[in-house]
Amino acid sequence: MTRPASERPEEVKELAGEGRLITVTVDKPAHGGTFVARHDGRVVFVRGACPGETVVAELLPDSSTNARFWRAETIEVIEAGPDRVPSAWPESGYEGIGGADYAHIRIEAQRRIKTEVLQELMTRARIATYPIEDIQIEPARDDHTGLGWRSRVRFSVDHGKVGMRGWRSHEIHAVGSNPLAHPSIQSLGIGVWTAPNGVVAVDVAAPSGSAPVMIVRAEKELSLEDLNLPAGSEKASVVLTTRSSTTILRGDDTVREIVGDDVYTLYAGGFWQVHIDAPRLLTAAVGDALEAHEGERVWDLYGGAGLFSVPAARAVGTQGELVSVEGAERASADAAANLAAYPQAEAVAADVRDFLAEASEGPDRVIMDPPRAGVGEKAMARLTELTRKRMVYVSCEPSTLARDLRIAEQEGWAISDFQVFDLYPHTHHMECVVKLERAAR
């Protein structure tokens, strides 16, 4: 909301007297979905603001007098900036869910802000082989609103209340219309369901080639009748998972995903790109960057169920070799099944660091799509030593990507292309595809 300071409610004035509310003018964006402000010389990271705005913000409990910096959440806008719009997801505002940091910002401005954040991270990492100003974020195909894109959603549950956790909080809040979720997830009605005692979370997948799947995580065994799921979910598969067992209560625990002419089968709770257009977009971007040739040896590290492995196996042909390396055994088994038509492909269930440490011969080209922690300094240095021609790094966490790219440059590699896609609209997240080659000497 935006109101003159003179019209602030009495409770705001009282809290301000206690020192938990501050009035600040926010400046540039920070990595993590907040914006930088200063209060009496101290840096404050403010959520729910826009660049240039003056806001009243409530300090989080961990913002103590001795803290190096404070964190705060906007509760009132005194002077709005030009990028502010009515929130696409009102439940993500003050004391709301934590999964839509930019829902109150114009979609075009979100992409400009993400570009600024990414460029700043690469500058701080002293990336030297690629022009920082050329790094620009692109939208997914036909994504003009940034709504309805999430094909995977996790709902938290506390004493029957279903919702999502708040920003830097364990408190669960209602999701409302849940506008970022794919329509087939919205139609299930999970957000208004009251879960029975023992349910702690629900993961929902809306695949492109099969019915939705609900994975109910519980502390005890429950039947389909016990769950009493909402009417909209009658066509969804239902899987119950406890610490000791997994039980299919209805349907199947696998899903089918269609990417071009390829059909992938994988565990419903396994990793898959979340944005509905991401598999198509990223396989094209990775394939173009990798540029694998027949007879070559390619590694797909952190390969998951084989999204990038299948087209890479085709590219190297029967005289080549494709090795998918994935630490999760179920995902590696899914990759093996998805690669079954390609005798030149092998799926290895192993930790990537262990695999690299034991490797005696390197590949011609490498794909890597690590979790948010990134590849890591030691493993990245080892990859630069083993790989003969090219590496393609796919990342959803720009801070660890910047660290790993800097290591590659120090080891004699250069960035020859850097693509960024807005595959997480209304959040601060982004997806990068970076092509690396040995630097000319």
N, C-alpha and C positions, 0 to 999 in steps of 0.2 A: 504494500500500500504506500501511497505518497501523500503526506500531509504536512502543512507548515508546522514548524517546531512549536508554535504557540498553541496548537491544537493537540499536542501530545496528551495522552491520558495521564491521570494522576499517578497510576502505578508505575509508569515509565519514569516520571520525575523522582518518585521515591527510590526506585532501583538505582537511578543515576546517583542519588545521594549516597548510596551504599558503595559506589565505585564499580559496579558490575556492568554498567552501560557507558559507552564512550561515543562521542561524535567525531567522525573522521571523514576525510576526503580520500577516496581510493585512487590509486594510480595504476600501474601496469599489472598485467595478469601474472600469477605465479603458477608453477607446475602443481597440479593437484586440484584445480578447480576453484581456487581462491584468488583474491586480488590484494595487492600490497598497499598498506596504509601505514602512517606513523602517528603515534600518540605519545607526546612528551619524549620524543626521540627514540621510542621503542618501536620496532617493526611489529605490525599486526597483520595477520593473514585473515582476510574477511571473506566469508562465503555469502553468496546471495546478492552481491553488488555488481556494478558495471563500471568500466573505466570512466574516471572523471566525476563520479557521483559523490555527493555528501550524504552520509547515512548515519543513523543511530544503530550501533551494533552491540550485542550482548556478548561479553567475554565468556568463553568456555571455562568450566571449573578448573582445568589444568593451567589456566593463564595466571600463574601466581606472580607475586612481586619479584621473585628471584628468577623467573623464567627468562631465557634469552630472547624469546619472542612470545607473542600472544596469538591466540586464535579466537575469532569472534564470528558471530552470525548476524546478518542484517535483520533488524526487526522493523525498521522504518526508513523510508527514503525521504530525505529532506529536499534534495535537488537531484532529480532524475537525469540520467545521461541519455543521449540520442539512441543508444543501442537497446534500451529497455523496452520490452513489450509485455502484454499480459502473459503470464506463465502458461506454457503448454501443458504443465502438470502442476497444478496448484498445490497438491499434496507434498511437493518437494521443497516448498518454501520454509519459512522459519519454523523450527521444531518439527519438521516433516521428514520424509524419507531422504536418504543420502545419495540416491542413485541418479540424480538429474541436476547436476550443478549449474548448468547453463540454460535451464528451461525458460528463464525469464529474459533471455537475450535473443535478439534477431538471429535467425539461422545463418545469414551471411556474415554477421559480426562474430558469431561463434567460430566460424572457420578462420576469420582474420585473427582472432585471439589465439586460437590453437597454433596457427602459423607463427605468431610472435613467440609463443612459449617454446615451440620446437627450435626456432632459430636461436633463441637465447641459450637453450641447453647445448646446442651444437657449438655456439660461440664459446661458452664457458669450458667446453671440453677441448677447445682449441683444434677443432676439425679444420684441416688445412688443404685437403685435396679436392674439395668440392665447393663451389660458390654458395655461401650460406643464404644469400638473397634469392637464389633459385629454388630453395626449398619452399614449396607452396602446397597447401592442402587442397585436395579435390573432393567433391561430393561423390557418393555412389550414384549409379545410373538412375535418373528420374527421381532422385530424392530431394524434393523441393521443400518438404515440411519437416523431415526428420522424425516422422511418426510411424508406428506400426512395423518397425524393423526388427525387433528382438525376437528371434526364434527360440531362445532359451531364457527362462526366467526362474529365479529362486525366490520362493516365498518363505519367510520366517514365521514361526508359530510360537506363541507364548500363552499358556493356559487357554487354549482354544482360539485366541485371537490371531488371525492370519493377516500378514502385511509385510512390510520391509523395514529394515533397521534404519534409524536416523543417522545423520552425519556424525561420525566419531562417537557413536552411541549404541547401546544394546537395546534401547527402547524400540518397540515395534509400533509402526504407524500404518494407518489404512492407506491403500494404494489408489482409491478412487477409480477412475476410468482406466488407469494403467495405460496411457496412450502410447508409450514406446513399444509395448508388447504387440506381437503379431495378432491380427484379429481373431485367429483361431485359438489363441491363448486367452484373449479377453473374453471370448464367448463361453469359456469353461466355467466362469463364475467363481473362481477360487478366492478372489479378493473379498467376497461377501460370505464365504463359507465359515462356519464355526467348526473347528477341528475337534475331534474327541481327545480326551486325556491321553497323553503319551506321544502325540505327534509333535515333532520339533521343527520340521521343515518340509517343504514340498518343492521338488524340481520339476519343471514342465518343459518339454521339448515339443516344438511344432515343426516337424521335418517337412521337406518339400515333396517327398514321395510316399508318405504313409500317414496314418492317423496320429494325432498327438499322444504323448505318453506322459503320465504323471508318476513320478517316483516319490512316494511318501516315506519320509524318514521318521522312524518312531523308536521309542524306548522299549516297546513291548509288541508282541504279536497282536495284530488286529485283522478282522475280516472285512470284506467289502461292505457288509451290512453295518459293521461297527463304524466305518468311516462316514457313512451316510453322505456321500459326495453330492455336490449340487447337480441339479437336473441337466445343466449344460454339458456335463462331462460324461454322459452315458456312452458316447462313442469312443472315448479315449481309453487307451490301455492304462492299467494301473499296476504298479509294482510297489511292494512294501519292502523296505530295507531296515533291518535292525543291526545291532552290533554283531549278531551271531548268524544272521541268515538273510537271504533275499528270496522273496516269494512273489511270483506273478499271480496277481489276483484276477486280472482280466487282460486278455489280448496277448501282447508280446513285450519283451524288454529290449527289443532292438528296433531301430528305425531305418528307413531308406532315405538317402539324400541323392537328388539328381543334379548333376552338374554337366551341362551339355549332353553329350551322348553317354556319359559315364554314370553308373548307379553304384553308390556306396552303401554298404550295410554296416552298422555299428551299434554298440551299446547305447541305449537312450541317455544314460548318464555320462557318457564319454565326451571328450572335447570335440567340438565342432565350431566353425566360425559362426558367430552369433548373428550378424547382420544377414538378412535374407539374400542380399546380393553379393555378399563377401566371397563365397566359394567361387562363383563365376569370375568376379573381378580379380581376385587374388591369384587364381590358377593362371589366368591370362598374363597378369603382370609378372608372376614368378617365371612362367615359361619363357616369356620374352627376354627377361633378364638373364635367365640361366643359359639359354641358347645351346642346349645340349645337342651333341652330334652322335650319329650311329657309331657304335664301337667304344664309346667313352664309359668311364666309371663315375657314377654319381652317388653321393650320399644324401639322404634326406634325414637330417637330424631333428629330433623331437617330432617325429613324423606322424604321430597320432594314428588315425585310421587310414591314412594313405592319400589324403586329398592331393598333395603335390607329388606323391610317389607314382601314382598311376600314369599321369601324363609324362613324367620323367622317364618311366620305364619304356613307354612307347617311343620316346625320343631317342634313347640309346640303342634300341633295336635288339635283336637276338644275339648279336655279337658283342653287345655292351653289358654293363652290370649296374643294377640299381640296388642299393642297400638302404632300407628304412630302419632307423634306430629310434626306439621308443621305450621309455622306462616303465610305463604302465602295461602290465601283462595283457589285460583285456584289450586295450587299444592296439597293442602289437599283434594280437591274434586277429583282430578285425582287419588290420592292415594286410596280414598274410592272406586272409580270405579275399580281400579286395584286389590283391595282386596275383591271385591264383592263375589267371590267364596269361601271365608273363613269366616264362621260365627263367628269364634273365634277372628277375627280382627276388630279393630275400628280405624278410622282415626279422629284425633282431630285437629281442626284448632285453634291453640293457640300459643302464644309466649312461648318458652320453659321455660324461667325464671318464668313466671306466673304459668305455669303448675306445675313446681317443688315446687313453694311456696305453692300451694294449695293441693298438693298430701298428702294424709294421710297414704297411703300404698305404699311401694316401690316394684320394680320388682326383679325377680331373676337375670336377665341379661339385659344389656343396650347396644344399639348401638348408637353412636352419630357421626354425620358428620356435624359439624357446619361450618358457613362461616369463612372467614379469621380471623375475630375478635376472634374466639375461643369460648369456653363455658363461660369463665370468672370465676373469683375467687370464688364469692359467689355461683354461680350455680354449680361449680365443687365440692365445699365443700358439698353442699346439696346432690349431687348425691352420693358422697362417703358414706354419712349417710344413704341414702335410699336403695341403691343397696345391695342385699344380697350376690351375688356370683361373678359376673364378669362384666367388662365393656370393650367394644371395641370402641376405639377412632379412627375415620378416619379423617385425616387432610391434607389440601393442604398448610398450613401455619405453618412452623416448629417453628417460634418464639413464637406464641401463644400456640402451642402444648406444647412446653417446659415449659412454665409458668403453664399450666393446669396440666401437669404430675407431676410437683414439688408439687403442691397443693395436688394431690392424694397421693403422697408418704408421705407428712406431716400428712395426715389423716389416715395413716395406710394401704395404698394399695401398691402393688408392680407390676412392669412391668415384665411379664413373656414371652412376645414375642414382637418383634419390626421389622416390615417389612417396606421397603421403595421401591417405584416403580417410575421409570422415565417415568411418564405419560405426561410430558411436555418437550420433547426434544428440544434443541436449545434455551431454556429459563432457568431461574434459579429456576423454580418451581419444586416441587416434591410432591408425595402423600404418606402419611404414614398410616399404620394400626397397632395400638398398642393394645395389650391385657393386661388388668390389673386385678389383683385378690387381695383379702384381704391377707395381709402379714401374714405369720405364726408367731404366738406369742410364 
